Amino acid sequence: MRYVATLQEALEQSLTTMDALHFFREKWGQTEADWSAMPGDKPASFPDDKQLKTKLVNMKHALKKQRSEV
C-alpha cells in the first residue's frame, strides 16, 4: 500500500512520531476529503492520528526486530 510506504519512508528518515505524522499528512492530506480524493491503494476510512501512531509504533518494532536478526 502506498500509504504504508509513506510511513516507511518517514521511519527511514528517523523522524520522530510527530514529525512522521506531519510528513504523512503533507503527502496524504489533512482531512477526510483530502484522503478520499487521493488515488491509490489505501483504506477507505481516513486514519486518525491515533491509528497512524499505532501503525508507526508497530512498524518501528518490526524494523528493530528485522535489524537485530541480521
N, C-alpha and C positions, 0 to 999 in steps of 0.2 A: 504494500500500500504506500502511496506517495506520502501521505501524511506521517506515517511511521518513519519513512526515510528522512523527513524533515526533523523529527525528534532525534533520530540517529545522528544527523549532521550536527545538531546542537550539542549532543554528547561528545562527539569527536572534537568539537571546538573547546571542550572543557568548560562550557558555560555553567553558571550557577542555575539553580532551578528557576528562579525568577527571570533571569536573562534568557533561559531556554524557552520559557513561556512567551516572553516578548518576541523572540526570534520566530517562534511558531505562529503567533498572531500576525506578525508582519507578512508572513508568506500566505497564510490561510484566511486572514480576515478577523475582525474583532467581534463580529455579530453573527447571529444565525443566518441572516440574509446573505452576508458575505460568504459564509460556509456553503450555503445552498447553491450559490452562483458559481462556485469553483468546480471546474470539471475534474474528473479523476476518480480513482478508487478510494473511497472514504466511507466511513459510517454515515448513515442517513441523518443521525441526530448530531447536533452541534456539541462538541466536547466542552464541558466546563473546565475551569482551572483545576478543580479537584481531580477530575478524571485524567487530565493531562499530567498532573504531578504524580499520580499513582503510576501511570504508564512510564513516565521518566524514571521513577524510582525502580520499577521492575526492570527496565532496560539497563539501568546502571548496574544493578545486581547481576544480571545476566552477563553483562560485559566484563565485570570484575571476575566472575566465575570462569568465563571463557579465557581471559588473560592468565589466570592462575593455573589453568590446565595446560598451558603451552610450555 
